[in-house]
Structures are given as C-alpha cells and as structure tokens.
Amino acid sequence: MTDSTDNGTESADDQPTRTPPPAQPNYDNTFDAIVVGAGLAGSAAAITMANEDLDVLMIERGAYPGAKNVFGGVMYTPTIRDLVGMDGAPIERYVGQRRYAMLTEEDEIGATVNIGDWHEEPHNDSFTVLRGDFDEWLADQAVEAGATLITETTVTDLIRENGYIVGVETDRPEGALRAPIVVLAEGGNSLVSEGAGLKPAPDRKDVAVAVKEVIEFPGDSAQVIEDRFRLGDEDGAAYHYFGEGAAGKSFGGAFIYTNDDTVSVGLAYRIEDSITQGINPEKRLNEFKSHPAVAPLFKDARTVEYTAKTIPEGGAEAMPKLVHNGALLVGDTAGLVLNNGVHLEGTNMAVESGYHAGKAVVEAFNSIPATERTAGATAAGGQTARADGGMVIPSSHLQSYPDRLEESFVVKNLEHYEWLIHRVTEDKELLFEELPAALADAAAEYFAIDREPKQVHGARAKERVLGTLGGLRGLVKLGWRYRKIVR
C-alpha cells in the first residue's frame, strides 16, 4: 500500500483520446543521455538534464507516459513544484483529510486527521492524481525543456563496450541507440537492470503485491463522493486500513483515495504471505470492500479499471548499487519506496532521485572538456573509448548522485525507519490480528449502554487491552519497541 510507481495492466475503459506519437520522431542515434522509462523519476531526470542543454532521449514502452504505470493514488509534489511548478498539472483533489483505521472481520477502530493548513495552498503538497494524465503532463515538461520522447518502444538490453554502458538495444527497426549515460527509470519490474546485472532480483520478502480498482458511482459521481466522504468540491481524502479486515492475516493493508469523480481502492501485502497463505488478491480486495465499515462507501458503485503491480519494500538495506560505468538507477528501480504503515511514500522519492541523478549527469559533463564530448575524441578520464569513438563516463564521475541522495530526505527516511519493517514483521500477529480485536472489544465495552456503572465497563476495557499486551509491563515494552516512530 503505497504511493509509488510501477508497471501494471489496466483497462482501456474511459481512456481519453490521445494524439499518437510520430512514427519517426526527429532524432539521430546518438545522445548525451538516454532515460529508460518516462515515469516520474525518468521525467524528473530528463527535465533536469535538458534544462542544462544536454541532448536527452526518453524511451517509454507504453503508448504514452503513464500508460503502464500504476500506483495507489496520492502524488507528493514538493520537488515537482520546485522543478517545473504546478500550473496546469492534472490533479484530481488535494488531500484535506487522512484516516487511519484498524479492522477486525466486523469492527473498525480509527482516527481522522484534518488539518486546517492542508486546505490552503500548497495543500501540504499532497494530491490525488491519475497517473496516465499526470505522467504524460510531466513528460511534456521534459519535452518542452528540450528532451526527445519516443513511445511504444521497449528497451531489450544495454550496450556494453570495454566495461562501459554506452547505450541501449530496442525493439525499434533502427535498434541500437547510443549515449555515454543511461538513466534506468523502469520501475519496480526492472527487467533491463536485472538482466544486465546492475541489480539482483529482489528477495520475495522485500516485495509486496498490490491490486487496485477505480470505482465510479451512478448519477453525479463527484457529488456522491463529496457526500459520502464529507468533502468539498476540491478537497479529497486518503483512508488507510490495517488489520485482519483489511489484508487478512498478511503483513499489509488497504487504502481508499478520492479522485474528482472516481475513487481508487486497493490493498497491498507481502508476496511472501501471498505465497505461503495462498491469498487471492482479487478475492481479498472484494472481501475488504464488503467489510461493514467500508461497504457503505461503495454502495451502487461499479468498477471501471483494475490494475496490479509489485512494490519494492526492502528499505535502505535492499537498495542496489546506484551508480555504474555509464548508468544510474532511480526511483522504484533503485528500491526507493517508504512504506512503514503511517508514511506511504514513493512518488516524491522517485522525483527526488531523478532530480539528483540528472544533476550528477550534468556535473559529469561539465567536468569533461567539450573537446572530449564529440565522437572520435579521447574518452573521459583517459578511459578506453567506445568502439564508435564516442565518450564514456566512469562511475567515479557520477558519485555525487548517491552522495546527494544520502543527504536527502529519501535515504534519511529509509534509514530512519529501517528497523520498523523488521519490528512489525516480528509482531505481525499482535499488530494485525490480536491488537485490533482487543481494541474493538475494549471500545465496545467502554461505550456499552446498560445498567452497570461506567467504571465497571472502563475497568473491563482496560483489562481486555492489557491482557492482550501482557499487562502494564507488556504495554511499556511495546511502547519502548516502537519509540523511534516519534523520534
């Protein structure tokens, strides 16, 4: 359950008519940089490099940027706002309220957060979006900055010469495209990077599977959404659910995000649990939507889109090597997703990594004399030149990318919450099954209306929770185990 980017499958229902890309875009076969994937990280890298007059090619395998990308539904935009501004960005609603709830099979215990400042610009830089629209808009910003975009093109392999990556092989008739730098922004399903040996295949314990539906309502769908979620005509809601009623007995959760006139609903959980417990994602999602606390939100609704994806959740320790001779890994390809149950972020981390990667490439070019940038010149740093005489860039010239990322919120957040994933995994049964049930029972007892004194109900409620936690000592121990959440 996260707001990240990846490749998935989606319905063509209600897709807007789009102008097809030119059959033969105006480009030659040699560039300063090639970006594989025109999602958030790829477009951010392309914008950053094109703004510094580098000749950048973006390659997208979908019919348009975003056509193959799937995520939960919330876009976090501070870096985008600094990079290109938000004028004209295709947002659905700003996130004006958040709700966190634990579900048993029948009960809900939750809390809603609604902050006044979130209703004022820039709205905490949190917006629901549809990736097909938003990714296409961001890629357009890269094209306006001077990058070239080709779509419906699959990168099949990387070109290596003398230990350097010097371009890509594609399924286009002309095949090979060359550049001294390749930025790999292909998402979590990183077939090119893995196939080229730039990163290992992820351990299944470090990957989540996610499914999502886009729902619409009969009549004035936007008005129905505003009524059911208590919204105005611009603000939206982000609901997050945990516990057995959300993702069963697995390590994961469910989400609901309100768009302009549709609602995104889905869930995510560890592939490890999917395999060992035989969980069917579609069946589990239907069970969540049928939960007594959730079902009224979707009364009379119909599904207009179904998507599925994988999410890298290994944290900082599962990050692959980010820099290679002639290549950089960004976004989900680099495993840059934060999912600790409270903070569910990936879009902002993807954009931030693309920006820092782009800056590192610009610095690498600026460190190389202009006379060494043309075909036939001596390679950068005295390294062996490419077969075609073009320049190459060693990984040492790109080290500012991981260095900057290390100092950014991206890696700092991943490292700060590294412990949490392991801790929650250890306490999965307590946190996702036993504690939600205990809290629901305690709430039912505490708010019971009968002929007994309130003190009696209060004492029973306290006893129910403490009994689950192992008494006061268990409560203190649990608090100590998770003290870093507020540090």
Residue pairs with C-beta under 8 A, 6 or more apart in sequence:
1 72
1 208
1 210
1 240
1 252
1 253
1 254
1 255
1 266
1 267
1 268
1 339
1 344
2 71
2 72
2 208
2 210
2 268
2 311
2 313
2 337
2 338
2 339
2 344
2 345
2 346
3 71
3 72
3 73
3 74
3 75
3 76
3 344
3 345
3 346
3 347
4 71
4 72
4 188
4 311
4 312
4 332
4 337
4 345
4 346
4 347
4 349
4 350
5 39
5 40
5 41
5 69
5 70
5 71
5 131
5 187
5 188
5 331
5 332
5 346
5 347
5 350
6 69
6 70
6 71
6 187
6 188
6 189
6 309
6 310
6 311
6 332
7 68
7 69
7 70
7 186
7 187
7 188
7 189
7 309
8 68
8 69
8 70
8 307
8 308
8 309
9 307
9 308
10 67
10 70
10 305
10 306
10 307
11 304
11 305
11 306
13 304
13 305
14 304
14 305
15 132
16 133
18 63
18 64
18 136
20 63
21 63
21 64
21 149
21 150
21 151
21 152
25 148
25 149
25 150
26 148
27 57
27 148
27 150
29 174
29 176
29 177
29 178
30 177
30 178
30 179
30 375
30 390
31 55
31 56
31 57
31 148
31 177
31 178
31 179
32 49
32 54
32 55
32 56
32 179
32 180
32 181
32 365
32 373
33 45
33 46
33 49
33 54
33 55
33 56
33 57
33 179
33 180
33 181
33 182
33 183
33 361
34 56
34 57
34 59
34 167
34 168
34 177
34 179
34 181
34 182
34 183
35 42
35 43
35 45
35 46
35 56
35 57
35 58
35 59
35 147
35 182
35 183
35 185
36 42
36 59
36 155
36 168
36 182
36 183
36 184
36 185
36 186
36 192
37 58
37 59
37 60
37 61
37 184
37 185
37 186
37 187
37 331
37 333
38 46
38 58
38 59
38 60
38 65
38 66
38 135
38 139
38 142
38 149
38 151
38 185
39 65
39 66
39 69
39 135
39 185
39 187
39 331
39 350
40 135
40 138
40 331
40 347
40 350
40 351
40 354
41 185
41 330
41 331
41 332
41 333
41 350
41 351
41 353
41 354
41 357
42 58
42 60
42 183
42 185
42 330
42 331
42 354
43 58
43 65
43 135
43 138
43 139
43 141
43 142
43 354
44 79
44 80
44 83
44 138
44 350
44 351
44 352
44 353
44 354
44 355
44 358
45 183
45 185
45 328
45 330
45 354
45 355
45 357
45 358
45 361
46 56
46 58
46 139
46 142
46 145
46 147
46 183
46 354
46 358
47 83
47 84
47 138
47 141
47 142
47 145
47 147
47 358
48 83
48 354
48 355
48 357
48 358
48 359
48 361
48 362
49 56
49 147
49 358
49 361
49 362
50 56
50 142
50 145
50 146
50 147
51 145
51 146
52 362
52 365
53 146
54 361
54 362
54 365
55 146
55 148
56 142
56 146
56 147
56 148
57 147
57 148
57 149
57 150
57 177
57 179
58 65
58 139
58 142
58 147
58 148
58 149
58 150
59 150
59 153
59 155
59 168
59 170
59 177
60 67
60 139
60 149
60 150
60 151
60 152
60 153
61 68
61 151
61 152
61 153
61 154
61 155
62 68
62 69
62 151
62 152
63 151
63 152
64 132
64 136
64 151
65 135
65 136
65 138
65 139
65 149
65 151
66 131
66 132
66 133
66 134
66 135
66 136
66 139
67 132
69 131
69 132
69 135
69 187
70 131
70 210
70 212
70 307
70 308
70 309
71 131
71 309
71 346
71 347
72 210
72 212
72 255
72 257
72 264
72 266
72 344
73 128
73 129
73 212
73 238
73 255
73 257
73 259
73 264
74 95
74 126
74 127
74 128
74 129
74 238
74 257
74 344
74 347
75 91
75 126
75 127
75 128
75 129
75 134
75 347
76 125
76 126
76 345
76 347
76 348
77 86
77 89
77 122
77 125
77 126
77 127
77 348
78 125
78 348
79 348
79 351
79 352
79 355
80 86
80 89
80 138
80 351
81 122
81 125
83 351
83 355
84 138
84 141
86 122
88 137
89 127
89 129
89 134
89 137
90 129
90 130
90 133
90 134
90 137
91 127
91 128
91 129
91 134
92 127
92 128
92 129
92 130
92 236
92 258
92 259
92 260
93 127
93 128
93 231
93 234
93 235
93 236
93 258
93 259
93 260
94 118
94 119
94 123
94 124
94 126
94 127
94 128
94 234
94 235
94 236
95 118
95 123
95 124
95 126
95 127
95 128
95 235
95 236
95 237
95 238
96 114
96 118
96 119
96 123
96 231
96 232
96 235
96 236
96 237
97 112
97 113
97 114
97 118
97 230
97 231
97 235
97 236
97 237
97 238
98 112
98 113
98 114
98 237
98 238
98 239
98 240
99 110
99 111
99 112
99 113
99 237
99 238
99 239
99 240
100 110
100 111
100 113
100 240
100 242
100 342
101 108
101 109
101 110
101 111
101 239
101 240
101 241
101 242
101 293
102 108
102 109
102 110
102 241
102 242
102 243
102 435
102 436
102 439
102 440
103 241
103 242
103 243
103 244
103 245
103 246
103 291
103 293
103 294
103 436
104 243
104 244
104 245
104 436
104 437
104 440
105 244
105 245
105 291
106 245
106 291
106 292
107 245
107 293
107 436
107 437
107 440
107 443
107 444
108 245
108 291
108 292
108 293
108 440
109 436
109 439
109 440
109 443
115 124
117 124
118 124
118 126
118 235
119 235
125 348
126 238
127 236
128 236
128 238
128 257
128 258
128 259
128 264
129 259
130 259
139 149
142 149
143 149
150 172
153 170
153 171
153 172
154 170
154 171
155 168
155 169
155 170
155 186
155 192
156 168
156 169
156 170
156 171
156 192
157 168
157 169
157 192
157 195
157 196
158 165
158 167
158 168
158 169
158 182
158 192
158 196
158 198
158 327
159 165
159 166
159 167
159 168
159 169
159 176
159 178
160 166
160 196
161 386
161 387
161 392
162 383
162 384
162 385
162 386
162 387
162 392
163 325
163 384
164 180
164 325
164 326
164 383
164 384
164 386
164 392
164 393
164 394
165 182
165 196
165 324
165 325
165 326
165 327
166 178
166 179
166 180
166 326
166 386
166 390
166 392
167 176
167 177
167 178
167 179
167 182
168 176
168 177
168 182
168 192
169 175
169 176
170 176
170 177
178 386
178 388
178 390
180 326
180 380
180 386
180 390
180 391
180 392
180 393
181 326
181 327
181 328
181 361
181 364
181 393
181 398
182 326
182 327
182 328
183 327
183 328
183 330
183 354
183 357
183 358
183 361
184 190
184 192
184 193
184 198
184 327
184 328
184 329
184 330
184 333
185 330
185 331
185 333
185 350
185 354
186 192
186 193
186 333
187 331
187 332
187 333
188 207
188 309
188 310
188 311
188 312
188 332
188 333
188 335
188 337
189 310
190 199
190 329
190 332
190 333
193 199
193 320
193 329
193 333
194 200
194 201
198 320
198 321
198 324
198 327
198 329
199 320
199 321
199 329
199 333
200 320
202 312
202 314
202 318
202 335
203 314
203 318
204 270
204 271
204 272
204 275
205 270
205 271
205 272
205 314
206 312
206 313
206 314
206 315
206 318
206 335
207 270
207 271
207 310
207 311
207 312
207 313
207 314
208 252
208 268
208 269
208 270
208 271
208 310
208 311
208 313
208 339
209 268
209 269
209 270
209 271
209 274
209 281
209 308
209 309
209 310
209 311
210 266
210 267
210 268
210 281
210 308
210 309
210 310
210 311
211 266
211 267
211 268
211 281
211 282
211 284
211 285
211 306
211 307
211 308
212 264
212 265
212 266
212 306
212 307
212 308
212 309
213 264
213 265
213 266
213 285
213 303
213 305
213 306
213 307
214 259
214 262
214 263
214 264
214 303
214 304
214 305
215 262
215 263
215 264
215 265
215 298
215 301
215 302
215 303
215 304
216 261
216 262
216 263
216 301
216 302
216 304
217 224
217 225
217 300
217 301
217 302
218 300
218 302
221 261
221 262
222 233
222 260
222 261
225 231
225 258
225 259
225 261
225 262
225 263
226 232
226 233
228 296
228 297
229 236
229 237
229 258
229 297
231 237
231 258
236 257
236 258
236 259
237 256
237 257
237 258
238 255
238 256
238 257
239 255
239 256
239 257
240 253
240 254
240 255
240 341
240 344
241 253
241 254
241 255
241 256
241 288
241 294
242 253
242 254
242 341
242 431
242 432
242 436
243 253
243 432
243 433
243 436
244 432
244 433
244 436
244 437
245 288
245 291
245 293
245 436
246 252
246 253
246 254
246 267
246 288
246 291
247 253
247 254
247 267
247 268
247 269
247 284
247 288
247 432
248 269
248 277
248 279
248 284
248 287
249 273
249 277
249 429
249 432
249 433
250 269
250 270
250 273
250 274
250 277
250 279
250 432
251 269
251 270
251 272
251 273
251 424
251 425
251 428
251 432
252 267
252 268
252 269
252 270
252 273
253 267
253 268
253 269
253 341
254 265
254 266
254 267
254 268
254 285
254 288
255 264
255 265
255 266
255 267
255 268
255 344
256 263
256 264
256 265
256 294
256 297
257 263
257 264
257 265
258 264
262 304
263 297
263 298
263 301
265 285
265 288
265 289
265 298
266 285
267 281
267 284
267 285
267 288
268 311
268 339
269 279
269 284
270 313
271 310
273 279
274 281
281 308
282 306
288 294
289 295
289 298
311 332
311 337
311 339
311 346
312 318
312 332
312 335
312 336
312 337
313 337
313 339
313 421
314 335
315 335
315 414
315 417
315 418
315 421
316 411
316 414
316 415
316 418
317 418
318 335
319 334
319 335
319 336
319 411
319 414
320 329
320 334
320 335
321 329
322 328
322 329
322 330
322 334
322 401
322 402
322 405
323 329
323 395
323 398
323 399
323 401
323 402
324 395
325 392
325 393
325 394
325 395
326 392
326 393
328 357
328 360
328 361
328 398
328 401
330 336
330 350
330 353
330 354
330 357
331 349
331 350
331 353
331 354
332 346
332 350
334 353
336 346
336 349
336 350
336 353
336 410
336 414
337 345
337 346
337 349
338 344
338 345
338 346
338 349
338 413
338 414
338 417
339 345
339 346
340 417
340 420
340 421
340 424
341 420
341 424
342 485
343 413
343 417
345 413
349 410
349 413
352 405
352 408
352 409
352 410
353 405
353 410
356 400
356 401
356 404
356 405
356 408
357 401
359 400
359 401
359 404
360 398
360 399
360 400
360 401
360 404
361 398
363 397
363 400
364 380
364 393
364 397
364 398
365 373
365 393
367 397
368 380
368 391
368 393
368 397
371 377
372 378
372 379
372 380
372 391
373 391
374 391
375 388
375 389
375 390
376 389
377 385
377 389
377 391
378 385
379 385
379 386
379 391
379 392
380 391
380 392
380 393
380 394
380 397
381 394
381 396
381 397
383 392
383 394
384 392
385 391
385 392
386 392
405 411
416 484
417 484
419 484
420 482
420 484
420 485
423 481
423 482
424 431
427 481
430 468
434 468
435 468
435 469
437 468
438 464
438 465
438 467
438 468
438 469
439 465
441 461
441 464
442 461
442 462
442 464
442 465
443 461
445 457
445 460
445 461
445 464
446 457
446 458
446 461
447 457
448 457
465 475
466 472
466 474
466 475
469 475
469 478
470 477
